[in-house]
C-alpha cells in the first residue's frame, strides 16, 4: 500500500506541478533576520514615480547560505537573509518612498543552475519567473535563498540577477541587480598579538526536525499522512511541518519521497529536545515573547504588526481565545491560542512554519525557535494556556 502511495505521489506531482530535483532536507539553516541597511531596501528613483530601485551594497556583499542537510547525494544550503523591506528611513539622495498600495514583484533575469530563490513557497530558478514580494508601505519579506549541490562539492559562489516589477502605472521596472549566493565559510576575526586576523568560521549545524512525514509526532509515518502530503503538494490541503521539511511552505516530490522512505524504513530521529523553560506564560514571556517578538517593528505596543501586541501586559489577552487576523487561518477555525489544543493554535503554526497563504514563519528577527522552545509553548497551550 505504501509503495502504491509513492507511485501516486510521483504521478500526481508530475501532472500537477512538474518534478523537482530529488533532495530531502530536514532543516532550514539558521539565519539572522535583516535589520536596516542589511536588508535590500526598496525605493523609487523619483518622488511619486520613476523606476523601482534597491538600496544595498551589491558591489561588496554576498548572500551567505549555510548547510541545512544532505540526503541522496545532494546537499541544501539555505538562508532567509537578505530580506526585502520598505522603510521610512531614506538612505541617501536619489531614493524616494513608494506610494502606498504599490505592489512589488521580483523577476529572475539569470541564475546559476544550482541556485534558487523561494518567495512564499514559490521557487524561482529559471529566467523570467517572478513572484510577489509585497505591497507598500509595509513590505517586509524574508524569502529563502537556496543552493543545491552534490555532496562533496567544494564551496563556491553562484550568481543570480533579478529586477523588480510592479503593476502600478506610476513606476517602471528597476534596473537589473546582480548578487552572489555563496556557501563558502565566512571568516571571523581573531586577535593575534593585538592584530585582527581572519579565520574561517564553523558552518552552523541545523536542528533536527521530526521524522519526515510524521505529522502527528507518533514516531510512525502512516498512509493517511502520505495522502495528506499529496493533497498539500497539490494545494488542496494544509502543509504539515513534518512534511515541509525544508520550511519553504511547499511540498516537493523529494519531500514526499523522504516521507515514504520514513514509512518504509521507520523513523530515525534524534532524542526529543528537553525543554529548558517552564511551561508557563511568565517563563515564555521572559524568554521568548519579550526579547524575540515584542520588539520595535514587530509585536510591541507601538507597532503591533498583524494587530498583535506580545508585550507582557497584553500578550495573554491578545492570544488566548482570539481568532487570527489572517483570513485563511480564521476560516480554518484556528485561534491564535486554543487552550488545550496546540494543533488548533495559529501561534504554533506560525512558529513551526505556516503554508504560503498564511504569511512568514516567526520570528522574523533572529533564528527560528528551536524544537525545545516550541515544545514549551505547545505544553503551555496543552495544559490550558493559563495566564
C-alpha positions as CSV (number, residue, x, y, z in Angstrom):
1,X,0.0,0.0,0.0
2,X,2.8,2.4,0.8
3,X,4.6,1.6,-2.5
4,X,1.3,2.4,-4.3
5,X,1.1,5.7,-2.3
6,X,4.6,6.6,-3.5
7,X,3.6,5.9,-7.2
8,X,0.5,8.1,-6.7
9,X,2.7,10.9,-5.2
10,X,5.1,10.8,-8.1
11,X,2.4,10.6,-10.8
12,X,0.1,13.3,-9.5
13,X,3.1,15.6,-8.7
14,X,4.4,15.3,-12.3
15,X,0.9,16.1,-13.7
16,X,0.1,18.9,-11.4
17,X,3.4,20.7,-10.6
18,X,6.3,19.1,-12.5
19,X,9.1,17.1,-10.9
20,X,11.7,18.9,-8.8
21,X,15.3,17.8,-8.0
22,X,15.3,14.8,-5.7
23,X,16.6,16.4,-2.5
24,X,15.3,15.6,1.0
25,X,16.3,18.0,3.7
26,X,15.4,18.1,7.4
27,X,16.0,21.7,8.5
28,X,16.4,25.2,7.4
29,X,19.7,26.9,8.0
30,X,19.6,29.4,10.9
31,X,19.9,33.0,9.9
32,X,19.6,36.4,11.5
33,X,16.8,38.5,10.0
34,X,18.0,41.6,8.2
35,X,17.9,44.9,10.0
36,X,18.1,48.3,8.4
37,X,20.6,48.6,5.6
38,X,21.4,44.9,5.9
39,X,18.0,44.5,4.1
40,X,17.5,45.1,0.4
41,X,15.6,48.3,0.8
42,X,13.0,49.1,-2.0
43,X,12.6,52.7,-3.2
44,X,11.9,54.6,-6.4
45,X,14.2,56.9,-8.3
46,X,11.8,59.9,-8.3
47,X,9.2,61.3,-5.9
48,X,5.8,59.7,-6.7
49,X,7.2,58.0,-9.8
50,X,10.3,57.0,-11.7
51,X,11.7,53.5,-11.6
52,X,11.8,51.0,-8.8
53,X,15.3,50.6,-7.3
54,X,17.1,48.8,-4.4
55,X,19.4,50.2,-1.8
56,X,22.0,47.5,-0.9
57,X,25.8,47.1,-1.3
58,X,25.7,44.9,-4.4
59,X,29.4,45.6,-5.1
60,X,30.7,44.2,-1.8
61,X,28.1,41.9,-0.2
62,X,27.2,38.3,-0.9
63,X,24.2,36.2,0.2
64,X,25.7,33.8,2.8
65,X,24.0,30.4,2.9
66,X,24.5,27.6,5.4
67,X,24.3,23.9,5.1
68,X,20.9,22.6,6.2
69,X,21.1,18.9,5.3
70,X,22.4,16.3,2.9
71,X,20.5,13.3,1.5
72,X,20.5,11.2,-1.6
73,X,23.9,12.5,-2.6
74,X,22.7,16.2,-2.6
75,X,23.2,19.0,0.0
76,X,21.0,22.0,0.6
77,X,22.5,25.4,1.6
78,X,19.9,28.0,2.6
79,X,19.3,31.3,4.4
80,X,16.4,33.7,4.8
81,X,18.7,36.8,4.6
82,X,18.9,39.1,3.0
83,X,15.2,40.1,3.0
84,X,13.4,42.9,1.2
85,X,11.8,45.8,3.0
86,X,10.3,49.3,2.7
87,X,11.3,51.7,5.4
88,X,10.7,55.3,6.4
89,X,14.5,56.0,6.8
90,X,15.6,57.4,3.4
91,X,19.2,56.2,2.9
92,X,20.6,58.9,0.6
93,X,19.7,61.4,-2.1
94,X,18.0,59.9,-5.1
95,X,15.9,57.4,-3.1
96,X,12.2,58.1,-2.6
97,X,9.4,56.1,-0.8
98,X,6.8,54.3,-2.8
99,X,3.2,55.4,-2.9
100,X,1.0,53.4,-0.6
101,X,-0.6,50.4,-2.4
102,X,2.3,49.9,-4.8
103,X,2.8,46.2,-5.3
104,X,6.4,45.0,-5.9
105,X,7.4,41.7,-7.6
106,X,10.8,40.1,-8.2
107,X,11.7,38.6,-11.5
108,X,14.6,36.4,-12.2
109,X,16.8,37.5,-15.1
110,X,19.6,34.9,-14.9
111,X,20.5,32.3,-12.3
112,X,23.1,29.6,-11.7
113,X,21.6,26.1,-12.2
114,X,22.5,25.2,-8.6
115,X,20.7,28.3,-7.1
116,X,17.1,29.2,-6.5
117,X,15.0,31.8,-4.6
118,X,11.8,30.8,-2.8
119,X,9.3,33.5,-2.2
120,X,6.3,32.5,-0.1
121,X,6.8,28.9,-1.2
122,X,7.2,29.8,-4.9
123,X,10.5,28.5,-6.2
124,X,12.2,30.8,-8.7
125,X,15.1,29.0,-10.5
126,X,14.6,30.0,-14.2
127,X,15.0,33.3,-16.0
128,X,11.6,35.1,-16.4
129,X,10.0,33.5,-13.4
130,X,8.5,36.0,-10.9
131,X,6.7,36.3,-7.5
132,X,5.1,39.0,-5.4
133,X,7.3,40.4,-2.7
134,X,4.6,42.6,-1.1
135,X,2.7,45.9,-1.1
136,X,3.9,49.3,0.1
137,X,4.1,50.8,2.7
138,X,4.7,47.7,4.9
139,X,6.5,45.4,2.6
140,X,8.8,43.2,4.7
141,X,9.6,39.6,3.5
142,X,12.4,37.1,4.1
143,X,12.5,34.7,1.1
144,X,14.6,31.6,1.2
145,X,17.8,31.8,-0.9
146,X,19.0,28.2,-1.7
147,X,21.9,26.3,-3.3
148,X,21.6,22.6,-4.1
149,X,24.9,20.8,-4.8
150,X,26.2,17.2,-5.0
151,X,27.5,16.1,-1.6
152,X,31.2,16.7,-1.5
153,X,31.4,19.6,-4.0
154,X,33.8,22.3,-2.8
155,X,32.3,25.6,-1.6
156,X,31.7,28.2,-4.2
157,X,29.9,31.3,-5.4
158,X,26.7,31.2,-7.5
159,X,25.4,34.3,-9.4
160,X,21.8,35.4,-9.6
161,X,20.4,38.5,-11.3
162,X,17.0,40.0,-10.8
163,X,14.8,43.0,-11.4
164,X,11.8,44.5,-9.6
165,X,8.4,45.0,-11.4
166,X,5.1,46.5,-10.5
167,X,1.6,46.7,-11.9
168,X,1.4,50.4,-10.8
169,X,1.3,52.9,-13.6
170,X,3.4,55.3,-11.6
171,X,6.6,53.3,-11.7
172,X,8.7,51.4,-14.2
173,X,10.7,48.3,-13.6
174,X,14.1,48.5,-11.9
175,X,17.5,48.1,-13.4
176,X,18.9,44.5,-13.2
177,X,20.7,43.8,-10.0
178,X,23.3,41.0,-9.6
179,X,24.0,39.2,-6.4
180,X,26.2,36.3,-5.5
181,X,25.0,33.4,-3.4
182,X,27.8,31.6,-1.6
183,X,28.3,28.6,0.6
184,X,31.9,29.4,1.4
185,X,32.6,29.7,5.2
186,X,32.6,33.3,6.4
187,X,35.8,34.5,8.1
188,X,35.6,35.7,11.6
189,X,38.4,37.9,13.1
190,X,40.7,36.6,15.9
191,X,43.3,38.6,17.7
192,X,47.0,37.6,17.3
193,X,49.4,39.9,19.1
194,X,46.8,42.6,19.2
195,X,46.1,42.4,15.4
196,X,42.9,41.1,13.9
197,X,43.3,38.2,11.5
198,X,40.6,36.3,9.7
199,X,40.0,32.6,10.3
200,X,37.2,30.5,8.8
201,X,34.1,30.2,11.0
202,X,32.4,26.9,11.6
203,X,29.4,26.1,9.4
204,X,26.2,26.3,11.6
205,X,24.6,22.9,12.2
206,X,20.9,22.5,11.7
207,X,18.4,21.4,14.4
208,X,16.8,18.0,13.6
209,X,13.2,18.2,12.9
210,X,10.6,15.4,13.5
211,X,10.7,12.3,11.2
212,X,9.8,13.4,7.6
213,X,6.0,12.9,7.1
214,X,5.2,12.2,10.8
215,X,2.7,14.9,11.1
216,X,1.2,13.7,14.4
217,X,4.5,13.1,16.1
218,X,3.8,9.4,17.0
219,X,7.0,8.1,15.5
220,X,5.3,6.4,12.6
221,X,4.5,7.6,9.1
222,X,1.1,6.3,8.1
223,X,-0.6,6.0,4.7
224,X,-3.0,8.8,5.8
225,X,-0.1,11.1,6.4
226,X,1.3,10.3,2.9
227,X,-2.0,11.1,1.3
228,X,-2.1,14.3,3.3
229,X,1.3,15.1,1.7
230,X,0.0,14.6,-1.8
231,X,-3.0,16.9,-1.0
232,X,-0.8,19.6,0.3
233,X,1.6,19.3,-2.7
234,X,-1.4,19.9,-5.0
235,X,-2.6,22.8,-3.0
236,X,-5.8,21.2,-1.7
237,X,-4.8,20.7,2.0
238,X,-2.8,22.2,4.9
239,X,1.0,21.9,4.9
240,X,2.3,19.7,7.8
241,X,5.6,21.0,9.2
242,X,7.0,17.4,9.2
243,X,6.2,17.1,5.5
244,X,7.5,20.6,4.6
245,X,11.0,19.6,5.8
246,X,12.8,22.5,4.1
247,X,10.4,25.0,5.6
248,X,9.7,26.8,2.3
249,X,5.9,26.5,2.6
250,X,5.5,24.0,-0.3
251,X,5.8,20.2,-0.6
252,X,8.2,18.9,-3.3
253,X,8.5,15.4,-4.8
254,X,11.7,15.0,-2.8
255,X,9.9,15.7,0.4
256,X,7.2,13.1,-0.5
257,X,9.9,10.6,-1.3
258,X,11.6,11.3,2.1
259,X,8.3,10.7,3.9
260,X,7.7,7.4,2.0
261,X,11.2,6.3,2.9
262,X,10.5,7.0,6.5
263,X,7.3,5.0,6.2
264,X,9.2,2.0,4.7
265,X,12.3,2.1,6.8
266,X,11.0,3.6,10.1
267,X,11.7,7.0,11.6
268,X,15.3,7.7,12.6
269,X,15.5,10.9,14.6
270,X,17.5,12.1,17.5
271,X,16.2,12.4,21.1
272,X,13.4,14.8,21.7
273,X,14.8,18.1,22.9
274,X,14.4,18.6,26.7
275,X,12.6,21.9,27.4
276,X,14.8,24.2,29.4
277,X,11.9,26.6,30.2
278,X,9.0,26.1,32.4
279,X,5.7,25.7,30.5
280,X,4.2,28.8,32.0
281,X,3.3,32.1,30.3
282,X,5.6,34.0,32.7
283,X,8.6,32.0,31.6
284,X,7.6,32.1,27.9
285,X,7.1,35.8,28.1
286,X,10.5,36.4,29.7
287,X,12.5,34.1,27.5
288,X,10.7,34.4,24.1
289,X,7.9,36.9,23.7
290,X,9.6,39.9,25.2
291,X,13.1,39.6,23.7
292,X,12.1,38.0,20.4
293,X,8.6,39.2,19.5
294,X,7.6,42.3,21.4
295,X,10.3,44.4,19.7
296,X,10.3,47.6,17.5
297,X,8.8,47.0,14.0
298,X,7.3,43.7,15.2
299,X,4.8,42.9,18.0
300,X,5.5,45.6,20.5
301,X,2.8,48.0,21.7
302,X,3.7,50.7,19.3
303,X,3.9,48.6,16.1
304,X,1.6,45.6,16.9
305,X,2.3,44.0,13.5
306,X,-0.7,41.9,12.4
307,X,-2.8,43.6,15.1
308,X,-0.8,41.5,17.7
309,X,0.8,43.0,20.8
310,X,3.0,40.5,22.6
311,X,4.2,42.8,25.4
312,X,3.9,41.4,28.9
313,X,0.8,43.4,29.7
314,X,-1.1,42.4,26.6
315,X,0.1,39.0,25.4
316,X,-2.4,36.8,27.2
317,X,-5.5,38.9,26.1
318,X,-4.2,39.2,22.6
319,X,-3.6,35.4,22.2
320,X,-5.9,33.2,24.2
321,X,-9.2,32.5,22.5
322,X,-8.7,35.2,19.9
323,X,-9.3,34.5,16.2
324,X,-6.2,35.3,14.0
325,X,-6.3,38.3,11.6
326,X,-5.1,36.0,8.7
327,X,-8.3,35.2,6.9
328,X,-7.3,31.7,5.7
329,X,-6.4,30.7,9.2
330,X,-9.6,32.1,10.7
331,X,-11.7,30.3,8.0
332,X,-9.9,27.1,9.0
333,X,-11.2,27.5,12.6
334,X,-7.9,28.3,14.2
335,X,-7.5,30.6,17.2
336,X,-4.3,32.4,18.0
337,X,-4.1,30.2,21.1
338,X,-6.8,27.5,21.6
339,X,-6.5,26.4,25.2
340,X,-5.8,22.6,25.4
341,X,-5.3,22.4,21.6
342,X,-1.9,23.3,20.3
343,X,-2.7,21.7,17.0
344,X,-5.5,24.3,16.5
345,X,-3.4,27.2,17.6
346,X,-2.2,29.6,15.0
347,X,0.7,30.7,17.2
348,X,2.2,27.2,16.9
349,X,1.6,27.2,13.1
350,X,3.5,30.5,12.8
351,X,6.4,29.2,14.9
352,X,6.7,25.9,13.1
353,X,6.3,27.3,9.5
354,X,2.9,28.3,8.0
355,X,1.6,27.5,4.5
356,X,2.2,30.2,1.9
357,X,-1.2,31.8,2.3
358,X,-0.7,32.4,6.0
359,X,2.4,34.5,5.9
360,X,6.0,34.1,7.0
361,X,7.5,31.9,9.7
362,X,8.0,33.7,13.0
363,X,10.0,35.3,14.5
364,X,11.4,37.3,11.6
365,X,14.2,38.8,13.8
366,X,16.7,36.1,14.7
367,X,16.8,32.4,14.1
368,X,13.6,30.3,14.3
369,X,12.7,29.0,17.8
370,X,14.4,25.6,18.4
371,X,12.3,22.4,19.0
372,X,12.6,22.8,22.8
373,X,11.3,26.3,22.8
374,X,8.3,25.4,20.6
375,X,7.6,22.3,22.7
376,X,7.4,24.5,25.8
377,X,4.8,26.7,24.1
378,X,2.9,23.6,23.0
379,X,2.9,22.3,26.5
380,X,1.7,25.6,27.9
381,X,-1.2,25.5,25.4
382,X,-2.0,21.8,26.0
383,X,-2.1,22.5,29.8
384,X,-4.9,25.1,29.2
385,X,-2.9,28.2,28.4
386,X,-3.1,29.6,31.9
387,X,-2.2,33.3,32.5
